[in-house]
Amino acid sequence: MVGEVVEVRELGKTGLRVSSVGFGASPLGNVFGHITHDEALSSVRRALQLGINLFDTSPYYGGTLSESVLGRCLEASGFPRDSYIVSTKCGRYVEGFDFSADRVTRSIDESLQRLRLDYVDILNCHDIEFAPSLDQIITETIPALQKIKESGKARFIGITGLPLEIFTYVLDRVPPGSVDVILSYCHYGINDTTLQDLIPYLQNKGVGIISASPLSMGLLTETGPPDWHPASAELKSACRAAAVHCKEKGKNISKLSLQYSLATKEISSVLVGMNSLQQVEENVAAAVELANHGVDSELLFEVEAILEPVKNQTWPSGIQS
Ligand code: NAD
């Protein structure tokens, strides 16, 4: 049934029912510019009111600030703990990467303290392409996370990163059921759809799919990406041209991009970084409009044509040899 709040979808075999629009909390760590506590609280509270129930953070975002701010906001929202799903990460910190069993075991306790929670719903190994070897993730990190799961501090385990081949490498080598979720980013939006090819494999493995950064970390917005964005000048310029094209037609590139990502139902949740009440309301409205009327196919066709020369262009991530 089509409603005024975002729809929920099953997340793999976890039994979790996550909102199709997820709240990416990296902006709460000032990653996309400064955000006040009042703005953060009003964004989180409004998100909950509009049916967004998945909140994703990491100790890395803003050097632990995102976790602390999210924890304060969720507590102050007054919503009961079982009405929202919290995903955090381990292994990536502002000080660097450390996927050792010892570090990730301490990490969850630190995260729980900052988040003011007894447990998180999903604990992800954060950007595993930066591990000295993916075999460390398989033989050391994931077994440590299993113990954390058994202790009740995390309900489910995930892995995240940019290159898609990391997911098959790990999932082909761990015991079935030991990874519940993957979190991919910047690979399912108008400019890059490469995650699509992996969907049947992931479904076959029974792994839940979360896709982050439908706006390609700011590339597909009117204001453009932050200075640290790793895309090539060519990709940035094509995305800028697409944003200008939409604006000239009185349309918004962010709305179109989010709707594009949301239309694929095999992706359980699309995480968007949101740093204002207005963005929360716009993104929920985009999801509701998609459910009621579908995507603006004429505009999509035009934007796809502008982005065609840079289609599926990505950037390096991980330890370069
Ligand atoms: P994104 O593509 O969601 O873009 C975020 C940017 O878009 C921010 O500047 C935000 O202010 C802006 N924005 C959001 N809604 C808008 C709207 N309606 N109009 C105009 N601008 C709008 O990129 P992201 O924040 O990097 O990704 C989303 C979340 O996914 C992150 O917060 C994080 O939780 C998660 N993520 C995880 C990983 C990982 O695990 N390796 C990587 C990337 C993202």
Residues whose N, C-alpha, C, O or C-beta is under 5 A from the ligand:
A	BS01	NAD	G24 A25 S26 P27 F32 D56 T57 D127 T160 G161 L183 Y185 A212 S213 P214 L215 S216 M217 G218 T221 S254 L271 V272 G273 M274 N275 Q279 E282 N283
